[in-house]
Amino acid sequence: MEATTTFNNTQMHLLQMFSVNRSKRALDELYDVLYRHYASRMSEKLDSLWDSGILDQQRLDEINTMDLHQLS
């Protein structure tokens, strides 16, 4: 039996939006926009965790010694 793939709404929208042949430059620009967007969101969340005291230097030092691959 053949496996089927179901796309979520975001994936479908992106597939439709970029269904035309785009250049490498356009792909690089899209990657940059998405990267900056998610980096900004992550930075805001980390700032919030730091300001609330959930995240501090001691916790960062602990995380730095962890094997994060084992968390999944």
Predicted model as a PDB file, atoms N, CA, C, CB and O in Angstrom, pLDDT in the B-factor column:
MODEL        1                                                                  
ATOM      1  N   MET A   1       0.840  -1.173   0.000  1.00 57.00           N  
ATOM      2  CA  MET A   1       0.000   0.000   0.000  1.00 57.00           C  
ATOM      3  C   MET A   1       0.891   1.244   0.000  1.00 57.00           C  
ATOM      4  CB  MET A   1      -0.959  -0.006   1.218  1.00 57.00           C  
ATOM      5  O   MET A   1       1.915   1.283   0.681  1.00 57.00           O  
ATOM      6  N   GLU A   2       0.510   2.210  -0.732  1.00 67.00           N  
ATOM      7  CA  GLU A   2       1.288   3.437  -0.875  1.00 67.00           C  
ATOM      8  C   GLU A   2       0.922   4.438   0.211  1.00 67.00           C  
ATOM      9  CB  GLU A   2       1.067   4.054  -2.259  1.00 67.00           C  
ATOM     10  O   GLU A   2      -0.257   4.665   0.484  1.00 67.00           O  
ATOM     11  N   ALA A   3       1.934   5.036   0.828  1.00 71.00           N  
ATOM     12  CA  ALA A   3       1.701   6.035   1.871  1.00 71.00           C  
ATOM     13  C   ALA A   3       1.275   7.350   1.234  1.00 71.00           C  
ATOM     14  CB  ALA A   3       2.969   6.237   2.739  1.00 71.00           C  
ATOM     15  O   ALA A   3       1.755   7.720   0.162  1.00 71.00           O  
ATOM     16  N   THR A   4       0.381   8.040   1.895  1.00 70.00           N  
ATOM     17  CA  THR A   4      -0.042   9.354   1.417  1.00 70.00           C  
ATOM     18  C   THR A   4       0.489  10.421   2.346  1.00 70.00           C  
ATOM     19  CB  THR A   4      -1.579   9.442   1.312  1.00 70.00           C  
ATOM     20  O   THR A   4       0.711  10.187   3.534  1.00 70.00           O  
ATOM     21  N   THR A   5       0.686  11.589   1.785  1.00 80.00           N  
ATOM     22  CA  THR A   5       1.166  12.729   2.561  1.00 80.00           C  
ATOM     23  C   THR A   5       0.050  13.755   2.633  1.00 80.00           C  
ATOM     24  CB  THR A   5       2.458  13.346   1.934  1.00 80.00           C  
ATOM     25  O   THR A   5      -0.546  14.118   1.619  1.00 80.00           O  
ATOM     26  N   THR A   6      -0.223  14.212   3.833  1.00 88.00           N  
ATOM     27  CA  THR A   6      -1.224  15.257   4.029  1.00 88.00           C  
ATOM     28  C   THR A   6      -0.503  16.517   4.473  1.00 88.00           C  
ATOM     29  CB  THR A   6      -2.310  14.827   5.074  1.00 88.00           C  
ATOM     30  O   THR A   6       0.253  16.509   5.444  1.00 88.00           O  
ATOM     31  N   PHE A   7      -0.746  17.592   3.753  1.00 92.00           N  
ATOM     32  CA  PHE A   7      -0.130  18.866   4.075  1.00 92.00           C  
ATOM     33  C   PHE A   7      -1.062  19.679   4.966  1.00 92.00           C  
ATOM     34  CB  PHE A   7       0.214  19.643   2.794  1.00 92.00           C  
ATOM     35  O   PHE A   7      -2.283  19.618   4.823  1.00 92.00           O  
ATOM     36  N   ASN A   8      -0.472  20.443   5.887  1.00 94.00           N  
ATOM     37  CA  ASN A   8      -1.290  21.338   6.698  1.00 94.00           C  
ATOM     38  C   ASN A   8      -1.575  22.609   5.895  1.00 94.00           C  
ATOM     39  CB  ASN A   8      -0.581  21.676   8.048  1.00 94.00           C  
ATOM     40  O   ASN A   8      -1.055  22.783   4.793  1.00 94.00           O  
ATOM     41  N   ASN A   9      -2.395  23.482   6.447  1.00 94.00           N  
ATOM     42  CA  ASN A   9      -2.805  24.689   5.713  1.00 94.00           C  
ATOM     43  C   ASN A   9      -1.635  25.575   5.328  1.00 94.00           C  
ATOM     44  CB  ASN A   9      -3.779  25.489   6.539  1.00 94.00           C  
ATOM     45  O   ASN A   9      -1.620  26.141   4.235  1.00 94.00           O  
ATOM     46  N   THR A  10      -0.653  25.702   6.213  1.00 91.00           N  
ATOM     47  CA  THR A  10       0.517  26.527   5.915  1.00 91.00           C  
ATOM     48  C   THR A  10       1.306  25.942   4.756  1.00 91.00           C  
ATOM     49  CB  THR A  10       1.415  26.659   7.151  1.00 91.00           C  
ATOM     50  O   THR A  10       1.720  26.670   3.853  1.00 91.00           O  
ATOM     51  N   GLN A  11       1.516  24.634   4.775  1.00 91.00           N  
ATOM     52  CA  GLN A  11       2.255  23.985   3.701  1.00 91.00           C  
ATOM     53  C   GLN A  11       1.525  24.135   2.365  1.00 91.00           C  
ATOM     54  CB  GLN A  11       2.469  22.503   4.025  1.00 91.00           C  
ATOM     55  O   GLN A  11       2.150  24.407   1.340  1.00 91.00           O  
ATOM     56  N   MET A  12       0.214  23.959   2.380  1.00 92.00           N  
ATOM     57  CA  MET A  12      -0.572  24.102   1.151  1.00 92.00           C  
ATOM     58  C   MET A  12      -0.476  25.526   0.609  1.00 92.00           C  
ATOM     59  CB  MET A  12      -2.045  23.730   1.405  1.00 92.00           C  
ATOM     60  O   MET A  12      -0.319  25.731  -0.595  1.00 92.00           O  
ATOM     61  N   HIS A  13      -0.571  26.496   1.497  1.00 90.00           N  
ATOM     62  CA  HIS A  13      -0.489  27.893   1.061  1.00 90.00           C  
ATOM     63  C   HIS A  13       0.870  28.187   0.430  1.00 90.00           C  
ATOM     64  CB  HIS A  13      -0.737  28.842   2.246  1.00 90.00           C  
ATOM     65  O   HIS A  13       0.944  28.831  -0.616  1.00 90.00           O  
ATOM     66  N   LEU A  14       1.939  27.717   1.061  1.00 83.00           N  
ATOM     67  CA  LEU A  14       3.277  27.946   0.515  1.00 83.00           C  
ATOM     68  C   LEU A  14       3.463  27.237  -0.822  1.00 83.00           C  
ATOM     69  CB  LEU A  14       4.341  27.476   1.505  1.00 83.00           C  
ATOM     70  O   LEU A  14       4.065  27.793  -1.741  1.00 83.00           O  
ATOM     71  N   LEU A  15       2.957  26.029  -0.933  1.00 86.00           N  
ATOM     72  CA  LEU A  15       3.058  25.308  -2.205  1.00 86.00           C  
ATOM     73  C   LEU A  15       2.337  26.056  -3.319  1.00 86.00           C  
ATOM     74  CB  LEU A  15       2.483  23.895  -2.065  1.00 86.00           C  
ATOM     75  O   LEU A  15       2.855  26.169  -4.430  1.00 86.00           O  
ATOM     76  N   GLN A  16       1.152  26.563  -3.028  1.00 87.00           N  
ATOM     77  CA  GLN A  16       0.404  27.316  -4.034  1.00 87.00           C  
ATOM     78  C   GLN A  16       1.085  28.635  -4.357  1.00 87.00           C  
ATOM     79  CB  GLN A  16      -1.020  27.569  -3.557  1.00 87.00           C  
ATOM     80  O   GLN A  16       1.146  29.044  -5.516  1.00 87.00           O  
ATOM     81  N   MET A  17       1.592  29.296  -3.332  1.00 81.00           N  
ATOM     82  CA  MET A  17       2.224  30.598  -3.511  1.00 81.00           C  
ATOM     83  C   MET A  17       3.495  30.501  -4.355  1.00 81.00           C  
ATOM     84  CB  MET A  17       2.546  31.212  -2.157  1.00 81.00           C  
ATOM     85  O   MET A  17       3.810  31.407  -5.128  1.00 81.00           O  
ATOM     86  N   PHE A  18       4.216  29.398  -4.199  1.00 79.00           N  
ATOM     87  CA  PHE A  18       5.486  29.248  -4.898  1.00 79.00           C  
ATOM     88  C   PHE A  18       5.451  28.147  -5.945  1.00 79.00           C  
ATOM     89  CB  PHE A  18       6.583  28.969  -3.911  1.00 79.00           C  
ATOM     90  O   PHE A  18       6.465  27.502  -6.213  1.00 79.00           O  
ATOM     91  N   SER A  19       4.292  27.936  -6.529  1.00 80.00           N  
ATOM     92  CA  SER A  19       4.158  26.881  -7.530  1.00 80.00           C  
ATOM     93  C   SER A  19       4.834  27.244  -8.850  1.00 80.00           C  
ATOM     94  CB  SER A  19       2.693  26.582  -7.772  1.00 80.00           C  
ATOM     95  O   SER A  19       5.117  26.362  -9.660  1.00 80.00           O  
ATOM     96  N   VAL A  20       5.092  28.507  -9.072  1.00 78.00           N  
ATOM     97  CA  VAL A  20       5.811  28.908 -10.276  1.00 78.00           C  
ATOM     98  C   VAL A  20       7.301  28.747 -10.036  1.00 78.00           C  
ATOM     99  CB  VAL A  20       5.469  30.368 -10.675  1.00 78.00           C  
ATOM    100  O   VAL A  20       7.759  28.789  -8.894  1.00 78.00           O  
ATOM    101  N   ASN A  21       8.044  28.567 -11.088  1.00 71.00           N  
ATOM    102  CA  ASN A  21       9.487  28.375 -10.972  1.00 71.00           C  
ATOM    103  C   ASN A  21      10.137  29.661 -10.462  1.00 71.00           C  
ATOM    104  CB  ASN A  21      10.099  27.954 -12.336  1.00 71.00           C  
ATOM    105  O   ASN A  21      10.068  30.705 -11.112  1.00 71.00           O  
ATOM    106  N   ARG A  22      10.759  29.570  -9.307  1.00 76.00           N  
ATOM    107  CA  ARG A  22      11.418  30.724  -8.697  1.00 76.00           C  
ATOM    108  C   ARG A  22      12.931  30.579  -8.829  1.00 76.00           C  
ATOM    109  CB  ARG A  22      11.010  30.869  -7.206  1.00 76.00           C  
ATOM    110  O   ARG A  22      13.463  29.473  -8.928  1.00 76.00           O  
ATOM    111  N   SER A  23      13.599  31.708  -8.827  1.00 86.00           N  
ATOM    112  CA  SER A  23      15.054  31.700  -8.945  1.00 86.00           C  
ATOM    113  C   SER A  23      15.699  31.367  -7.604  1.00 86.00           C  
ATOM    114  CB  SER A  23      15.561  33.057  -9.456  1.00 86.00           C  
ATOM    115  O   SER A  23      15.043  31.408  -6.563  1.00 86.00           O  
ATOM    116  N   LYS A  24      16.966  31.041  -7.638  1.00 87.00           N  
ATOM    117  CA  LYS A  24      17.735  30.795  -6.417  1.00 87.00           C  
ATOM    118  C   LYS A  24      17.732  32.039  -5.540  1.00 87.00           C  
ATOM    119  CB  LYS A  24      19.183  30.379  -6.755  1.00 87.00           C  
ATOM    120  O   LYS A  24      17.665  31.939  -4.315  1.00 87.00           O  
ATOM    121  N   ARG A  25      17.803  33.196  -6.158  1.00 89.00           N  
ATOM    122  CA  ARG A  25      17.803  34.448  -5.400  1.00 89.00           C  
ATOM    123  C   ARG A  25      16.482  34.633  -4.647  1.00 89.00           C  
ATOM    124  CB  ARG A  25      18.049  35.643  -6.340  1.00 89.00           C  
ATOM    125  O   ARG A  25      16.483  35.055  -3.491  1.00 89.00           O  
ATOM    126  N   ALA A  26      15.358  34.319  -5.298  1.00 84.00           N  
ATOM    127  CA  ALA A  26      14.057  34.437  -4.644  1.00 84.00           C  
ATOM    128  C   ALA A  26      13.957  33.466  -3.470  1.00 84.00           C  
ATOM    129  CB  ALA A  26      12.921  34.176  -5.650  1.00 84.00           C  
ATOM    130  O   ALA A  26      13.408  33.805  -2.421  1.00 84.00           O  
ATOM    131  N   LEU A  27      14.488  32.268  -3.650  1.00 84.00           N  
ATOM    132  CA  LEU A  27      14.493  31.293  -2.564  1.00 84.00           C  
ATOM    133  C   LEU A  27      15.346  31.786  -1.400  1.00 84.00           C  
ATOM    134  CB  LEU A  27      15.009  29.936  -3.062  1.00 84.00           C  
ATOM    135  O   LEU A  27      14.960  31.655  -0.239  1.00 84.00           O  
ATOM    136  N   ASP A  28      16.506  32.354  -1.718  1.00 90.00           N  
ATOM    137  CA  ASP A  28      17.385  32.889  -0.671  1.00 90.00           C  
ATOM    138  C   ASP A  28      16.718  34.035   0.083  1.00 90.00           C  
ATOM    139  CB  ASP A  28      18.710  33.367  -1.279  1.00 90.00           C  
ATOM    140  O   ASP A  28      16.860  34.147   1.301  1.00 90.00           O  
ATOM    141  N   GLU A  29      15.990  34.886  -0.638  1.00 89.00           N  
ATOM    142  CA  GLU A  29      15.289  36.002   0.000  1.00 89.00           C  
ATOM    143  C   GLU A  29      14.186  35.498   0.922  1.00 89.00           C  
ATOM    144  CB  GLU A  29      14.701  36.941  -1.059  1.00 89.00           C  
ATOM    145  O   GLU A  29      14.009  36.016   2.025  1.00 89.00           O  
ATOM    146  N   LEU A  30      13.443  34.485   0.472  1.00 86.00           N  
ATOM    147  CA  LEU A  30      12.396  33.906   1.304  1.00 86.00           C  
ATOM    148  C   LEU A  30      12.992  33.281   2.556  1.00 86.00           C  
ATOM    149  CB  LEU A  30      11.600  32.863   0.517  1.00 86.00           C  
ATOM    150  O   LEU A  30      12.469  33.467   3.655  1.00 86.00           O  
ATOM    151  N   TYR A  31      14.079  32.543   2.394  1.00 89.00           N  
ATOM    152  CA  TYR A  31      14.752  31.934   3.535  1.00 89.00           C  
ATOM    153  C   TYR A  31      15.168  33.018   4.531  1.00 89.00           C  
ATOM    154  CB  TYR A  31      15.983  31.116   3.072  1.00 89.00           C  
ATOM    155  O   TYR A  31      14.979  32.856   5.737  1.00 89.00           O  
ATOM    156  N   ASP A  32      15.728  34.110   4.041  1.00 94.00           N  
ATOM    157  CA  ASP A  32      16.181  35.193   4.910  1.00 94.00           C  
ATOM    158  C   ASP A  32      15.022  35.813   5.681  1.00 94.00           C  
ATOM    159  CB  ASP A  32      16.891  36.262   4.093  1.00 94.00           C  
ATOM    160  O   ASP A  32      15.147  36.083   6.875  1.00 94.00           O  
ATOM    161  N   VAL A  33      13.902  36.039   5.013  1.00 94.00           N  
ATOM    162  CA  VAL A  33      12.727  36.623   5.675  1.00 94.00           C  
ATOM    163  C   VAL A  33      12.213  35.688   6.768  1.00 94.00           C  
ATOM    164  CB  VAL A  33      11.605  36.910   4.645  1.00 94.00           C  
ATOM    165  O   VAL A  33      11.939  36.123   7.886  1.00 94.00           O  
ATOM    166  N   LEU A  34      12.084  34.406   6.440  1.00 92.00           N  
ATOM    167  CA  LEU A  34      11.594  33.443   7.428  1.00 92.00           C  
ATOM    168  C   LEU A  34      12.574  33.290   8.586  1.00 92.00           C  
ATOM    169  CB  LEU A  34      11.348  32.086   6.771  1.00 92.00           C  
ATOM    170  O   LEU A  34      12.162  33.215   9.744  1.00 92.00           O  
ATOM    171  N   TYR A  35      13.865  33.245   8.279  1.00 96.00           N  
ATOM    172  CA  TYR A  35      14.883  33.109   9.313  1.00 96.00           C  
ATOM    173  C   TYR A  35      14.823  34.290  10.287  1.00 96.00           C  
ATOM    174  CB  TYR A  35      16.281  33.008   8.677  1.00 96.00           C  
ATOM    175  O   TYR A  35      14.819  34.098  11.503  1.00 96.00           O  
ATOM    176  N   ARG A  36      14.778  35.519   9.743  1.00 97.00           N  
ATOM    177  CA  ARG A  36      14.725  36.707  10.598  1.00 97.00           C  
ATOM    178  C   ARG A  36      13.457  36.738  11.440  1.00 97.00           C  
ATOM    179  CB  ARG A  36      14.813  37.970   9.752  1.00 97.00           C  
ATOM    180  O   ARG A  36      13.491  37.134  12.605  1.00 97.00           O  
ATOM    181  N   HIS A  37      12.342  36.323  10.855  1.00 97.00           N  
ATOM    182  CA  HIS A  37      11.074  36.306  11.577  1.00 97.00           C  
ATOM    183  C   HIS A  37      11.139  35.365  12.779  1.00 97.00           C  
ATOM    184  CB  HIS A  37       9.934  35.889  10.641  1.00 97.00           C  
ATOM    185  O   HIS A  37      10.807  35.757  13.898  1.00 97.00           O  
ATOM    186  N   TYR A  38      11.565  34.127  12.545  1.00 97.00           N  
ATOM    187  CA  TYR A  38      11.602  33.157  13.638  1.00 97.00           C  
ATOM    188  C   TYR A  38      12.727  33.448  14.639  1.00 97.00           C  
ATOM    189  CB  TYR A  38      11.765  31.753  13.074  1.00 97.00           C  
ATOM    190  O   TYR A  38      12.586  33.147  15.824  1.00 97.00           O  
ATOM    191  N   ALA A  39      13.812  34.013  14.189  1.00 98.00           N  
ATOM    192  CA  ALA A  39      14.881  34.413  15.109  1.00 98.00           C  
ATOM    193  C   ALA A  39      14.385  35.520  16.038  1.00 98.00           C  
ATOM    194  CB  ALA A  39      16.133  34.887  14.324  1.00 98.00           C  
ATOM    195  O   ALA A  39      14.702  35.524  17.227  1.00 98.00           O  
ATOM    196  N   SER A  40      13.618  36.444  15.502  1.00 98.00           N  
ATOM    197  CA  SER A  40      13.059  37.526  16.311  1.00 98.00           C  
ATOM    198  C   SER A  40      12.079  36.980  17.348  1.00 98.00           C  
ATOM    199  CB  SER A  40      12.360  38.560  15.413  1.00 98.00           C  
ATOM    200  O   SER A  40      12.100  37.396  18.506  1.00 98.00           O  
ATOM    201  N   ARG A  41      11.228  36.054  16.933  1.00 98.00           N  
ATOM    202  CA  ARG A  41      10.270  35.451  17.864  1.00 98.00           C  
ATOM    203  C   ARG A  41      10.996  34.686  18.970  1.00 98.00           C  
ATOM    204  CB  ARG A  41       9.307  34.511  17.113  1.00 98.00           C  
ATOM    205  O   ARG A  41      10.609  34.758  20.136  1.00 98.00           O  
ATOM    206  N   MET A  42      12.043  33.957  18.605  1.00 96.00           N  
ATOM    207  CA  MET A  42      12.797  33.208  19.605  1.00 96.00           C  
ATOM    208  C   MET A  42      13.479  34.155  20.579  1.00 96.00           C  
ATOM    209  CB  MET A  42      13.834  32.301  18.931  1.00 96.00           C  
ATOM    210  O   MET A  42      13.486  33.910  21.786  1.00 96.00           O  
ATOM    211  N   SER A  43      14.047  35.225  20.067  1.00 97.00           N  
ATOM    212  CA  SER A  43      14.721  36.202  20.918  1.00 97.00           C  
ATOM    213  C   SER A  43      13.742  36.829  21.912  1.00 97.00           C  
ATOM    214  CB  SER A  43      15.377  37.294  20.060  1.00 97.00           C  
ATOM    215  O   SER A  43      14.070  37.003  23.085  1.00 97.00           O  
ATOM    216  N   GLU A  44      12.542  37.165  21.440  1.00 98.00           N  
ATOM    217  CA  GLU A  44      11.526  37.727  22.326  1.00 98.00           C  
ATOM    218  C   GLU A  44      11.147  36.744  23.425  1.00 98.00           C  
ATOM    219  CB  GLU A  44      10.287  38.124  21.530  1.00 98.00           C  
ATOM    220  O   GLU A  44      11.001  37.133  24.583  1.00 98.00           O  
ATOM    221  N   LYS A  45      10.987  35.465  23.066  1.00 97.00           N  
ATOM    222  CA  LYS A  45      10.626  34.447  24.051  1.00 97.00           C  
ATOM    223  C   LYS A  45      11.756  34.255  25.067  1.00 97.00           C  
ATOM    224  CB  LYS A  45      10.302  33.109  23.350  1.00 97.00           C  
ATOM    225  O   LYS A  45      11.503  34.155  26.268  1.00 97.00           O  
ATOM    226  N   LEU A  46      12.992  34.205  24.588  1.00 96.00           N  
ATOM    227  CA  LEU A  46      14.127  34.056  25.499  1.00 96.00           C  
ATOM    228  C   LEU A  46      14.244  35.256  26.432  1.00 96.00           C  
ATOM    229  CB  LEU A  46      15.426  33.878  24.708  1.00 96.00           C  
ATOM    230  O   LEU A  46      14.528  35.089  27.618  1.00 96.00           O  
ATOM    231  N   ASP A  47      14.030  36.457  25.913  1.00 97.00           N  
ATOM    232  CA  ASP A  47      14.041  37.656  26.765  1.00 97.00           C  
ATOM    233  C   ASP A  47      12.967  37.561  27.847  1.00 97.00           C  
ATOM    234  CB  ASP A  47      13.824  38.930  25.914  1.00 97.00           C  
ATOM    235  O   ASP A  47      13.202  37.928  28.998  1.00 97.00           O  
ATOM    236  N   SER A  48      11.798  37.069  27.474  1.00 97.00           N  
ATOM    237  CA  SER A  48      10.702  36.919  28.422  1.00 97.00           C  
ATOM    238  C   SER A  48      11.067  35.903  29.512  1.00 97.00           C  
ATOM    239  CB  SER A  48       9.416  36.485  27.690  1.00 97.00           C  
ATOM    240  O   SER A  48      10.814  36.142  30.693  1.00 97.00           O  
ATOM    241  N   LEU A  49      11.659  34.773  29.116  1.00 97.00           N  
ATOM    242  CA  LEU A  49      12.077  33.763  30.085  1.00 97.00           C  
ATOM    243  C   LEU A  49      13.151  34.310  31.023  1.00 97.00           C  
ATOM    244  CB  LEU A  49      12.594  32.516  29.363  1.00 97.00           C  
ATOM    245  O   LEU A  49      13.151  34.016  32.218  1.00 97.00           O  
ATOM    246  N   TRP A  50      14.062  35.106  30.469  1.00 97.00           N  
ATOM    247  CA  TRP A  50      15.129  35.697  31.281  1.00 97.00           C  
ATOM    248  C   TRP A  50      14.539  36.698  32.279  1.00 97.00           C  
ATOM    249  CB  TRP A  50      16.184  36.392  30.378  1.00 97.00           C  
ATOM    250  O   TRP A  50      14.864  36.673  33.466  1.00 97.00           O  
ATOM    251  N   ASP A  51      13.669  37.577  31.780  1.00 97.00           N  
ATOM    252  CA  ASP A  51      13.067  38.607  32.638  1.00 97.00           C  
ATOM    253  C   ASP A  51      12.217  38.004  33.749  1.00 97.00           C  
ATOM    254  CB  ASP A  51      12.216  39.552  31.803  1.00 97.00           C  
ATOM    255  O   ASP A  51      12.123  38.572  34.837  1.00 97.00           O  
ATOM    256  N   SER A  52      11.599  36.855  33.479  1.00 97.00           N  
ATOM    257  CA  SER A  52      10.752  36.221  34.486  1.00 97.00           C  
ATOM    258  C   SER A  52      11.551  35.376  35.476  1.00 97.00           C  
ATOM    259  CB  SER A  52       9.708  35.360  33.810  1.00 97.00           C  
ATOM    260  O   SER A  52      11.002  34.908  36.474  1.00 97.00           O  
ATOM    261  N   GLY A  53      12.843  35.177  35.209  1.00 95.00           N  
ATOM    262  CA  GLY A  53      13.681  34.392  36.106  1.00 95.00           C  
ATOM    263  C   GLY A  53      13.692  32.904  35.813  1.00 95.00           C  
ATOM    264  O   GLY A  53      14.405  32.149  36.473  1.00 95.00           O  
ATOM    265  N   ILE A  54      12.911  32.470  34.831  1.00 95.00           N  
ATOM    266  CA  ILE A  54      12.893  31.050  34.464  1.00 95.00           C  
ATOM    267  C   ILE A  54      14.229  30.645  33.854  1.00 95.00           C  
ATOM    268  CB  ILE A  54      11.743  30.754  33.475  1.00 95.00           C  
ATOM    269  O   ILE A  54      14.698  29.523  34.047  1.00 95.00           O  
ATOM    270  N   LEU A  55      14.828  31.558  33.127  1.00 96.00           N  
ATOM    271  CA  LEU A  55      16.120  31.313  32.482  1.00 96.00           C  
ATOM    272  C   LEU A  55      17.150  32.257  33.088  1.00 96.00           C  
ATOM    273  CB  LEU A  55      16.028  31.507  30.930  1.00 96.00           C  
ATOM    274  O   LEU A  55      16.921  33.464  33.175  1.00 96.00           O  
ATOM    275  N   ASP A  56      18.283  31.704  33.506  1.00 96.00           N  
ATOM    276  CA  ASP A  56      19.369  32.521  34.039  1.00 96.00           C  
ATOM    277  C   ASP A  56      20.698  31.890  33.599  1.00 96.00           C  
ATOM    278  CB  ASP A  56      19.281  32.636  35.611  1.00 96.00           C  
ATOM    279  O   ASP A  56      20.711  30.865  32.917  1.00 96.00           O  
ATOM    280  N   GLN A  57      21.793  32.502  33.991  1.00 96.00           N  
ATOM    281  CA  GLN A  57      23.095  32.017  33.545  1.00 96.00           C  
ATOM    282  C   GLN A  57      23.374  30.599  34.033  1.00 96.00           C  
ATOM    283  CB  GLN A  57      24.190  32.951  34.024  1.00 96.00           C  
ATOM    284  O   GLN A  57      23.963  29.798  33.306  1.00 96.00           O  
ATOM    285  N   GLN A  58      22.963  30.287  35.243  1.00 96.00           N  
ATOM    286  CA  GLN A  58      23.177  28.935  35.765  1.00 96.00           C  
ATOM    287  C   GLN A  58      22.442  27.908  34.903  1.00 96.00           C  
ATOM    288  CB  GLN A  58      22.704  28.839  37.235  1.00 96.00           C  
ATOM    289  O   GLN A  58      23.003  26.863  34.573  1.00 96.00           O  
ATOM    290  N   ARG A  59      21.193  28.200  34.539  1.00 94.00           N  
ATOM    291  CA  ARG A  59      20.416  27.265  33.694  1.00 94.00           C  
ATOM    292  C   ARG A  59      21.039  27.162  32.306  1.00 94.00           C  
ATOM    293  CB  ARG A  59      18.934  27.725  33.579  1.00 94.00           C  
ATOM    294  O   ARG A  59      21.086  26.072  31.738  1.00 94.00           O  
ATOM    295  N   LEU A  60      21.514  28.267  31.752  1.00 94.00           N  
ATOM    296  CA  LEU A  60      22.180  28.219  30.446  1.00 94.00           C  
ATOM    297  C   LEU A  60      23.429  27.349  30.499  1.00 94.00           C  
ATOM    298  CB  LEU A  60      22.546  29.634  29.978  1.00 94.00           C  
ATOM    299  O   LEU A  60      23.709  26.596  29.566  1.00 94.00           O  
ATOM    300  N   ASP A  61      24.182  27.456  31.602  1.00 95.00           N  
ATOM    301  CA  ASP A  61      25.375  26.620  31.764  1.00 95.00           C  
ATOM    302  C   ASP A  61      24.997  25.141  31.837  1.00 95.00           C  
ATOM    303  CB  ASP A  61      26.154  27.031  33.029  1.00 95.00           C  
ATOM    304  O   ASP A  61      25.694  24.295  31.276  1.00 95.00           O  
ATOM    305  N   GLU A  62      23.889  24.823  32.530  1.00 93.00           N  
ATOM    306  CA  GLU A  62      23.416  23.438  32.601  1.00 93.00           C  
ATOM    307  C   GLU A  62      23.021  22.922  31.222  1.00 93.00           C  
ATOM    308  CB  GLU A  62      22.228  23.328  33.562  1.00 93.00           C  
ATOM    309  O   GLU A  62      23.384  21.810  30.837  1.00 93.00           O  
ATOM    310  N   ILE A  63      22.280  23.735  30.492  1.00 91.00           N  
ATOM    311  CA  ILE A  63      21.824  23.351  29.145  1.00 91.00           C  
ATOM    312  C   ILE A  63      23.022  23.135  28.234  1.00 91.00           C  
ATOM    313  CB  ILE A  63      20.883  24.431  28.548  1.00 91.00           C  
ATOM    314  O   ILE A  63      23.008  22.239  27.389  1.00 91.00           O  
ATOM    315  N   ASN A  64      24.048  23.943  28.398  1.00 93.00           N  
ATOM    316  CA  ASN A  64      25.241  23.854  27.552  1.00 93.00           C  
ATOM    317  C   ASN A  64      25.960  22.510  27.696  1.00 93.00           C  
ATOM    318  CB  ASN A  64      26.201  24.985  27.890  1.00 93.00           C  
ATOM    319  O   ASN A  64      26.646  22.069  26.774  1.00 93.00           O  
ATOM    320  N   THR A  65      25.803  21.863  28.847  1.00 93.00           N  
ATOM    321  CA  THR A  65      26.474  20.574  29.066  1.00 93.00           C  
ATOM    322  C   THR A  65      25.593  19.382  28.690  1.00 93.00           C  
ATOM    323  CB  THR A  65      26.897  20.452  30.521  1.00 93.00           C  
ATOM    324  O   THR A  65      26.058  18.242  28.715  1.00 93.00           O  
ATOM    325  N   MET A  66      24.337  19.627  28.345  1.00 92.00           N  
ATOM    326  CA  MET A  66      23.399  18.541  28.037  1.00 92.00           C  
ATOM    327  C   MET A  66      23.564  18.052  26.604  1.00 92.00           C  
ATOM    328  CB  MET A  66      21.960  19.001  28.265  1.00 92.00           C  
ATOM    329  O   MET A  66      23.947  18.814  25.717  1.00 92.00           O  
ATOM    330  N   ASP A  67      23.271  16.776  26.389  1.00 90.00           N  
ATOM    331  CA  ASP A  67      23.176  16.232  25.032  1.00 90.00           C  
ATOM    332  C   ASP A  67      21.735  16.399  24.584  1.00 90.00           C  
ATOM    333  CB  ASP A  67      23.628  14.717  24.970  1.00 90.00           C  
ATOM    334  O   ASP A  67      20.880  15.573  24.902  1.00 90.00           O  
ATOM    335  N   LEU A  68      21.467  17.465  23.846  1.00 86.00           N  
ATOM    336  CA  LEU A  68      20.111  17.823  23.466  1.00 86.00           C  
ATOM    337  C   LEU A  68      19.492  16.820  22.500  1.00 86.00           C  
ATOM    338  CB  LEU A  68      20.098  19.195  22.851  1.00 86.00           C  
ATOM    339  O   LEU A  68      18.270  16.780  22.361  1.00 86.00           O  
ATOM    340  N   HIS A  69      20.304  16.014  21.835  1.00 87.00           N  
ATOM    341  CA  HIS A  69      19.779  14.994  20.924  1.00 87.00           C  
ATOM    342  C   HIS A  69      19.007  13.912  21.667  1.00 87.00           C  
ATOM    343  CB  HIS A  69      20.916  14.363  20.134  1.00 87.00           C  
ATOM    344  O   HIS A  69      18.137  13.261  21.087  1.00 87.00           O  
ATOM    345  N   GLN A  70      19.312  13.717  22.928  1.00 85.00           N  
ATOM    346  CA  GLN A  70      18.643  12.683  23.712  1.00 85.00           C  
ATOM    347  C   GLN A  70      17.267  13.119  24.214  1.00 85.00           C  
ATOM    348  CB  GLN A  70      19.509  12.293  24.885  1.00 85.00           C  
ATOM    349  O   GLN A  70      16.530  12.298  24.760  1.00 85.00           O  
ATOM    350  N   LEU A  71      16.904  14.392  24.041  1.00 79.00           N  
ATOM    351  CA  LEU A  71      15.633  14.890  24.540  1.00 79.00           C  
ATOM    352  C   LEU A  71      14.456  14.483  23.670  1.00 79.00           C  
ATOM    353  CB  LEU A  71      15.682  16.380  24.650  1.00 79.00           C  
ATOM    354  O   LEU A  71      13.315  14.511  24.130  1.00 79.00           O  
ATOM    355  N   SER A  72      14.704  14.113  22.451  1.00 70.00           N  
ATOM    356  CA  SER A  72      13.577  13.806  21.551  1.00 70.00           C  
ATOM    357  C   SER A  72      13.015  12.435  21.759  1.00 70.00           C  
ATOM    358  CB  SER A  72      13.996  13.943  20.128  1.00 70.00           C  
ATOM    359  O   SER A  72      12.069  12.046  21.074  1.00 70.00           O  
TER     360      SER A  72                                                      
ENDMDL                                                                          
END                                                                             
